[in-house]
Amino acid sequence: RELGLGGAVVTGLGSIVGTGVFVSIAIAAGVTGPSVVLAVVVAAFVAMFNGLSSAQLAAAHPVSGGTYEYGHRLIGRRVGFTAGWLFMAAKSASAATAALGFAGYLLAMLDVDGGRWTRVGIGVAALAVITALVLAGIRRSAAANAVIVSVAIGALVVFSIVGFADAGSSRFSPLFVDGAPGFLEAVALMFVAYTGYGRVATLGEEVRDPARTIPIAVVVTLAVSMLVYLAVAASGVAAAGYEALAGSVGGSVAPLQSIAEDAGRSSVATIVGVGAIAAMLGVLLNLVLGLSRVLLAMGRRGEVPSRLGELDATGRTPTAAVVVSAVIVGGLVAIGDVRATWEFSAFTVLGYYAITNAAALRLAPEHRRFPRAFAWAGLAACLFLAFWVTPAAWLSGLGVVAAGLVWQTVALRRVG
């Protein structure tokens, strides 16, 4: 137990600050306009409810696998499996978005006008390098986390200050461009940008006084993230207008850097590019690690091929699970569309956290640290927001769930 409150917060920020701020704010601005600044705040409160549910579940059941395990233990095998299946889908899509975002910012840094397939190629190459590092036993250390967080937040602070300096007062009117539907979709998209808080909830064996430290760390991490996201969203809209912010996603896939370049702030663009590249590589590493560990847990239960539940000869790395995770992410990178992958991630991650809240409602009274109302609020918000993403995203998500349940039925018959 080496981490105190500060270390836990830095770990959380290292898992949160990445694709969400450097890419998804621009995507959300495209569907709701200047009201993306409000969507950032509402999504943070939804994330807080879910984060507190995750924290008390982790304290009561300090095991690897997250909601996959909580669902199995507190609700039932099918629900637990569905949580694991949704996690794989959601985080694979998030990882693909991070890889594509990395490619976009790298090309912008090099001043290369790469098309879709160039971004796909660079994204796949980055994924391959990260996968090789994971197979070699590389983990994100506390020191690396601190460096990545410092570089990313420093870049975003610079962007925000310069953005407000270039502000135009008329760029926040009208506040909503697509009424309630667009705003709710933006909240769903921004919610995904906060979901790295789950890493904080799993620190039960690494922090001092986890029952006290973890809930505080979740709230502090989300509050700091919200302030950073709010500053970036507001300054981005103020400096260039929501149309320019949203339009840059369809071009370079480096929205914040594009805005700085268009404003003639080349030094700021370089700083933002460095921050984005560092943050998204860190997020990609974190996601490949997380995906492989959930596959490992599912393999040990016989719900995916048992080979995925085995470690290598050293007993340290689930090689097969890492490789399969990378292949899944690579397939999504090939789509080459950050909005499509982020929308799909939003639906599936909201479904995953709906199960988290449902599991929290099943906790025994002696394990419950927060009022049940928090879990009910998180459950209702997740189920409500999930269906405000594009129909293509939620229909694809439902199809993935159905396919997973069919697979589980076959797997259960095979293992008896």
C-alpha positions as CSV (number, residue, x, y, z in Angstrom):
1,R,0.0,0.0,0.0
2,E,2.1,2.8,-1.3
3,L,-0.4,5.3,-2.7
4,G,-1.9,8.2,-0.8
5,L,-4.7,10.4,-1.9
6,G,-2.4,12.4,-4.2
7,G,-1.1,9.3,-5.9
8,A,-4.6,7.9,-6.4
9,V,-5.8,11.2,-7.9
10,V,-2.8,11.2,-10.3
11,T,-3.6,7.6,-11.3
12,G,-7.2,8.5,-12.0
13,L,-6.3,11.6,-14.1
14,G,-3.8,9.5,-16.0
15,S,-6.6,7.2,-17.0
16,I,-9.1,10.0,-17.8
17,V,-7.3,12.8,-19.5
18,G,-6.7,11.7,-23.0
19,T,-9.1,11.0,-25.9
20,G,-12.0,12.5,-24.1
21,V,-10.6,16.0,-23.9
22,F,-8.4,16.1,-27.1
23,V,-11.1,14.6,-29.4
24,S,-14.5,13.9,-27.9
25,I,-15.3,17.5,-26.9
26,A,-15.1,18.4,-30.6
27,I,-17.4,15.5,-31.4
28,A,-19.9,16.5,-28.8
29,A,-19.8,20.2,-29.9
30,G,-20.9,19.0,-33.3
31,V,-24.2,17.6,-32.0
32,T,-25.1,20.2,-29.4
33,G,-23.2,23.4,-30.2
34,P,-21.9,25.8,-27.5
35,S,-24.0,23.9,-24.9
36,V,-21.2,21.3,-24.9
37,V,-19.9,23.3,-21.9
38,L,-23.1,22.3,-20.0
39,A,-22.9,18.7,-21.3
40,V,-19.4,18.5,-19.7
41,V,-20.9,19.3,-16.3
42,V,-23.9,17.1,-16.5
43,A,-21.8,14.1,-17.6
44,A,-19.5,14.7,-14.7
45,F,-22.3,14.3,-12.2
46,V,-23.5,11.1,-13.9
47,A,-19.9,9.8,-13.7
48,M,-19.8,10.7,-10.0
49,F,-22.8,8.5,-9.2
50,N,-21.3,5.6,-11.1
51,G,-17.8,6.2,-9.6
52,L,-19.2,6.0,-6.1
53,S,-21.0,2.8,-6.9
54,S,-17.7,1.4,-8.4
55,A,-15.8,2.5,-5.3
56,Q,-18.0,0.7,-2.8
57,L,-18.1,-2.4,-4.9
58,A,-14.4,-2.5,-5.2
59,A,-14.1,-2.1,-1.4
60,A,-16.5,-5.0,-0.8
61,H,-15.0,-7.2,-3.5
62,P,-11.3,-6.3,-4.1
63,V,-10.9,-8.6,-7.2
64,S,-9.7,-8.1,-10.8
65,G,-12.4,-8.0,-13.4
66,G,-14.5,-5.1,-12.2
67,T,-18.2,-5.2,-12.9
68,Y,-17.8,-8.5,-14.7
69,E,-17.0,-10.0,-11.3
70,Y,-19.5,-7.9,-9.4
71,G,-22.3,-8.9,-11.8
72,H,-21.4,-12.6,-11.4
73,R,-21.3,-12.4,-7.6
74,L,-24.2,-10.1,-6.9
75,I,-26.7,-10.6,-9.7
76,G,-26.1,-13.6,-11.9
77,R,-24.0,-15.3,-14.4
78,R,-25.6,-13.9,-17.5
79,V,-25.6,-10.4,-16.2
80,G,-21.9,-10.7,-15.2
81,F,-21.0,-12.1,-18.6
82,T,-22.9,-9.2,-20.3
83,A,-20.9,-6.7,-18.2
84,G,-17.6,-8.3,-19.4
85,W,-18.8,-8.4,-23.0
86,L,-19.9,-4.8,-22.9
87,F,-16.6,-3.8,-21.3
88,M,-14.7,-5.4,-24.1
89,A,-16.8,-3.7,-26.7
90,A,-16.7,-0.3,-25.0
91,K,-13.0,-0.1,-24.2
92,S,-12.0,-1.6,-27.5
93,A,-13.9,1.2,-29.3
94,S,-12.3,3.8,-26.9
95,A,-8.8,2.3,-27.6
96,A,-9.5,2.6,-31.3
97,T,-10.5,6.2,-30.9
98,A,-7.3,6.9,-29.0
99,A,-5.2,5.2,-31.7
100,L,-6.9,7.3,-34.4
101,G,-6.6,10.4,-32.3
102,F,-2.9,9.8,-31.8
103,A,-2.5,9.4,-35.6
104,G,-4.3,12.7,-36.2
105,Y,-2.3,14.7,-33.8
106,L,1.0,13.1,-35.0
107,L,0.2,14.0,-38.6
108,A,-0.7,17.5,-37.6
109,M,2.5,17.9,-35.7
110,L,4.5,16.8,-38.7
111,D,2.3,19.0,-40.9
112,V,1.4,16.1,-43.1
113,D,-2.0,16.0,-44.8
114,G,-2.7,12.3,-44.3
115,G,-6.0,10.8,-45.4
116,R,-8.1,8.2,-43.7
117,W,-6.0,5.2,-44.5
118,T,-2.8,7.0,-43.5
119,R,-4.4,7.6,-40.0
120,V,-5.5,4.0,-39.9
121,G,-2.0,2.8,-40.7
122,I,-0.4,5.0,-38.0
123,G,-3.1,4.0,-35.5
124,V,-2.5,0.3,-36.1
125,A,1.3,0.8,-35.9
126,A,0.9,2.6,-32.5
127,L,-1.3,-0.2,-31.3
128,A,1.3,-2.8,-32.3
129,V,4.0,-1.0,-30.4
130,I,1.9,-0.7,-27.3
131,T,0.9,-4.3,-27.5
132,A,4.6,-5.3,-27.8
133,L,5.3,-3.3,-24.7
134,V,2.5,-4.9,-22.8
135,L,3.7,-8.4,-23.8
136,A,7.2,-7.4,-22.6
137,G,5.7,-6.8,-19.2
138,I,5.6,-3.0,-19.3
139,R,3.1,-1.3,-16.9
140,R,2.2,2.3,-16.3
141,S,4.2,3.3,-13.3
142,A,3.2,6.1,-10.9
143,A,6.1,8.2,-12.2
144,A,5.1,7.7,-15.8
145,N,1.5,8.6,-14.9
146,A,2.6,11.8,-13.2
147,V,4.7,12.8,-16.3
148,I,1.8,12.1,-18.7
149,V,-0.7,14.0,-16.6
150,S,1.6,17.0,-16.1
151,V,2.3,17.3,-19.8
152,A,-1.3,16.8,-20.9
153,I,-2.9,19.2,-18.4
154,G,-0.1,21.7,-18.9
155,A,-0.9,21.7,-22.6
156,L,-4.6,22.1,-22.0
157,V,-4.1,25.0,-19.6
158,V,-2.0,26.8,-22.2
159,F,-4.7,26.1,-24.9
160,S,-7.5,27.4,-22.5
161,I,-5.6,30.6,-21.6
162,V,-4.9,31.4,-25.3
163,G,-8.4,30.4,-26.3
164,F,-10.0,32.9,-23.9
165,A,-7.6,35.6,-25.1
166,D,-8.9,35.1,-28.6
167,A,-12.6,34.9,-27.5
168,G,-15.5,36.2,-29.4
169,S,-18.5,37.1,-27.3
170,S,-21.1,36.1,-30.0
171,R,-19.9,32.5,-30.3
172,F,-22.1,31.1,-27.5
173,S,-25.4,32.1,-29.2
174,P,-27.5,30.2,-29.8
175,L,-26.5,28.0,-26.9
176,F,-28.3,24.8,-28.2
177,V,-28.3,23.9,-31.9
178,D,-30.4,20.7,-31.8
179,G,-32.5,21.1,-28.7
180,A,-32.8,18.3,-26.1
181,P,-31.9,15.4,-28.4
182,G,-28.5,16.9,-29.4
183,F,-27.8,17.9,-25.8
184,L,-28.5,14.5,-24.4
185,E,-26.4,12.8,-27.1
186,A,-23.6,15.2,-26.1
187,V,-23.9,14.2,-22.5
188,A,-23.7,10.5,-23.4
189,L,-20.6,11.2,-25.5
190,M,-18.9,13.3,-22.8
191,F,-19.7,10.6,-20.1
192,V,-17.3,8.3,-21.9
193,A,-14.6,10.9,-21.4
194,Y,-14.7,10.4,-17.6
195,T,-14.8,6.7,-17.4
196,G,-11.2,6.2,-16.5
197,Y,-12.3,6.8,-12.9
198,G,-12.9,3.0,-12.8
199,R,-9.1,2.7,-12.4
200,V,-9.3,4.6,-9.1
201,A,-12.1,2.3,-7.9
202,T,-9.8,-0.7,-8.3
203,L,-6.9,0.6,-6.2
204,G,-8.1,-1.2,-3.0
205,E,-4.8,-3.1,-2.6
206,E,-2.6,-0.2,-3.5
207,V,-3.7,2.7,-1.4
208,R,-3.5,3.5,2.2
209,D,-6.9,3.5,4.1
210,P,-8.8,2.5,0.9
211,A,-12.3,2.9,2.5
212,R,-11.6,6.6,3.0
213,T,-9.1,7.3,0.2
214,I,-10.9,5.8,-2.8
215,P,-14.2,7.6,-2.5
216,I,-12.4,11.0,-2.0
217,A,-10.1,10.2,-4.9
218,V,-13.0,9.5,-7.2
219,V,-14.7,12.8,-6.4
220,V,-11.5,14.8,-6.6
221,T,-10.4,13.2,-9.9
222,L,-13.8,13.8,-11.5
223,A,-13.9,17.4,-10.2
224,V,-10.4,18.2,-11.6
225,S,-11.3,16.5,-14.9
226,M,-14.5,18.4,-15.1
227,L,-12.7,21.8,-14.6
228,V,-10.1,20.9,-17.3
229,Y,-12.8,19.8,-19.7
230,L,-14.9,22.8,-19.0
231,A,-12.0,25.2,-19.6
232,V,-11.1,23.5,-22.9
233,A,-14.7,23.3,-24.2
234,A,-15.4,27.0,-23.3
235,S,-12.2,28.3,-24.7
236,G,-12.4,26.2,-27.8
237,V,-15.9,27.5,-28.6
238,A,-15.0,31.1,-27.6
239,A,-11.9,31.1,-29.8
240,A,-13.2,29.5,-32.9
241,G,-16.9,28.8,-32.6
242,Y,-18.4,25.4,-32.3
243,E,-18.6,24.8,-36.0
244,A,-14.8,25.1,-36.4
245,L,-14.3,22.9,-33.3
246,A,-16.6,20.2,-34.7
247,G,-15.5,20.5,-38.3
248,S,-11.9,19.7,-37.4
249,V,-12.8,16.2,-36.3
250,G,-13.8,15.3,-39.9
251,G,-10.5,16.7,-41.2
252,S,-7.3,16.2,-39.3
253,V,-8.8,14.5,-36.3
254,A,-6.6,16.9,-34.2
255,P,-9.3,19.5,-33.3
256,L,-7.5,21.5,-30.6
257,Q,-4.3,21.7,-32.5
258,S,-6.2,22.7,-35.7
259,I,-7.9,25.6,-33.8
260,A,-4.6,26.8,-32.5
261,E,-3.0,26.7,-36.0
262,D,-5.9,28.5,-37.6
263,A,-5.6,31.2,-35.0
264,G,-1.9,31.7,-35.9
265,R,-0.7,30.2,-32.6
266,S,1.8,27.7,-33.9
267,S,3.7,27.4,-30.7
268,V,0.5,26.7,-28.8
269,A,-0.4,24.1,-31.5
270,T,2.9,22.4,-30.9
271,I,2.4,22.3,-27.1
272,V,-1.1,20.9,-27.6
273,G,0.1,18.3,-30.1
274,V,2.8,17.0,-27.6
275,G,0.3,16.8,-24.8
276,A,-2.2,15.0,-27.0
277,I,0.3,12.4,-28.2
278,A,1.6,11.7,-24.7
279,A,-1.9,11.4,-23.2
280,M,-3.4,9.2,-25.9
281,L,-0.5,6.8,-25.9
282,G,-0.9,6.5,-22.2
283,V,-4.6,5.9,-22.5
284,L,-4.0,3.3,-25.2
285,L,-1.5,1.4,-23.0
286,N,-4.0,1.5,-20.1
287,L,-6.8,0.2,-22.2
288,V,-4.9,-2.7,-23.7
289,L,-3.9,-3.7,-20.2
290,G,-7.5,-3.5,-18.9
291,L,-9.0,-5.3,-21.9
292,S,-6.5,-8.2,-21.6
293,R,-7.3,-8.6,-17.8
294,V,-11.0,-8.8,-18.4
295,L,-10.5,-11.4,-21.1
296,L,-8.2,-13.3,-18.7
297,A,-11.0,-13.4,-16.1
298,M,-13.6,-14.5,-18.7
299,G,-11.3,-17.2,-19.9
300,R,-10.8,-18.6,-16.4
301,R,-14.6,-18.9,-16.1
302,G,-14.8,-20.7,-19.5
303,E,-17.0,-17.9,-21.0
304,V,-14.4,-17.3,-23.8
305,P,-11.8,-19.9,-25.0
306,S,-9.9,-21.2,-22.0
307,R,-6.6,-20.4,-23.7
308,L,-7.4,-16.7,-23.0
309,G,-7.4,-17.5,-19.3
310,E,-3.8,-18.6,-19.2
311,L,-0.6,-16.7,-18.3
312,D,2.7,-17.1,-20.1
313,A,5.6,-19.3,-18.9
314,T,6.7,-16.5,-16.5
315,G,3.3,-16.4,-14.9
316,R,3.1,-12.6,-15.4
317,T,1.5,-11.8,-18.7
318,P,-1.7,-13.2,-20.3
319,T,-0.2,-13.3,-23.8
320,A,-3.2,-14.8,-25.7
321,A,-5.6,-12.3,-24.0
322,V,-3.3,-9.4,-24.9
323,V,-3.0,-10.4,-28.5
324,V,-6.7,-11.0,-29.0
325,S,-7.5,-7.6,-27.3
326,A,-5.1,-5.9,-29.8
327,V,-6.7,-7.7,-32.8
328,I,-10.2,-6.5,-31.7
329,V,-9.0,-2.9,-31.3
330,G,-7.1,-3.1,-34.6
331,G,-10.3,-4.1,-36.3
332,L,-12.1,-1.1,-35.0
333,V,-9.2,1.2,-35.9
334,A,-9.7,0.1,-39.5
335,I,-13.1,1.8,-39.4
336,G,-11.1,5.0,-39.5
337,D,-14.0,7.2,-38.1
338,V,-13.5,8.6,-34.6
339,R,-17.1,9.6,-34.3
340,A,-18.4,6.1,-35.1
341,T,-16.1,4.4,-32.7
342,W,-16.8,7.0,-29.9
343,E,-20.6,6.7,-30.4
344,F,-20.4,2.9,-30.1
345,S,-18.2,3.2,-27.1
346,A,-20.8,5.6,-25.4
347,F,-23.7,3.1,-25.8
348,T,-21.7,0.1,-24.6
349,V,-20.0,1.8,-21.7
350,L,-23.4,3.2,-20.5
351,G,-24.7,-0.3,-20.5
352,Y,-21.7,-1.5,-18.6
353,Y,-22.1,1.1,-15.8
354,A,-25.9,0.4,-15.6
355,I,-24.9,-3.1,-14.5
356,T,-22.4,-1.5,-12.1
357,N,-25.1,0.5,-10.4
358,A,-27.5,-2.5,-10.4
359,A,-24.8,-4.5,-8.6
360,A,-24.2,-1.7,-6.1
361,L,-27.9,-1.9,-5.2
362,R,-27.4,-5.6,-4.3
363,L,-24.7,-4.9,-1.7
364,A,-25.3,-6.0,1.8
365,P,-26.0,-3.2,4.3
366,E,-22.7,-3.7,6.0
367,H,-20.8,-3.1,2.7
368,R,-22.8,-0.1,1.6
369,R,-20.9,3.2,2.1
370,F,-23.3,5.6,0.3
371,P,-27.1,6.0,0.1
372,R,-28.8,3.7,-2.4
373,A,-30.2,6.8,-4.1
374,F,-26.8,7.4,-5.7
375,A,-26.9,3.9,-7.3
376,W,-30.5,4.4,-8.4
377,A,-29.6,7.8,-10.0
378,G,-26.6,6.3,-11.8
379,L,-28.7,3.4,-13.1
380,A,-31.5,5.6,-14.4
381,A,-29.0,8.1,-16.0
382,C,-27.1,5.3,-17.8
383,L,-30.2,3.6,-19.2
384,F,-31.7,6.9,-20.2
385,L,-28.6,8.3,-21.9
386,A,-27.7,5.1,-23.7
387,F,-30.4,5.5,-26.3
388,W,-29.7,9.2,-27.2
389,V,-26.6,8.2,-29.2
390,T,-27.1,7.6,-33.0
391,P,-29.4,4.7,-33.8
392,A,-26.6,3.0,-35.7
393,A,-24.5,3.0,-32.5
394,W,-27.2,1.6,-30.2
395,L,-28.5,-0.9,-32.7
396,S,-24.9,-2.1,-33.2
397,G,-24.5,-2.3,-29.4
398,L,-27.6,-4.3,-28.9
399,G,-26.5,-6.6,-31.7
400,V,-23.2,-7.1,-29.9
401,V,-25.0,-7.9,-26.6
402,A,-27.3,-10.4,-28.4
403,A,-24.3,-12.1,-30.1
404,G,-22.5,-12.3,-26.8
405,L,-25.5,-14.0,-25.1
406,V,-25.7,-16.6,-27.9
407,W,-21.9,-17.2,-27.5
408,Q,-22.3,-17.6,-23.7
409,T,-25.1,-20.1,-24.2
410,V,-22.8,-22.2,-26.4
411,A,-19.9,-21.8,-24.1
412,L,-21.9,-22.9,-21.1
413,R,-23.1,-26.0,-22.8
414,R,-19.5,-26.9,-23.8
415,V,-18.1,-26.6,-20.3
416,G,-21.2,-28.3,-18.8
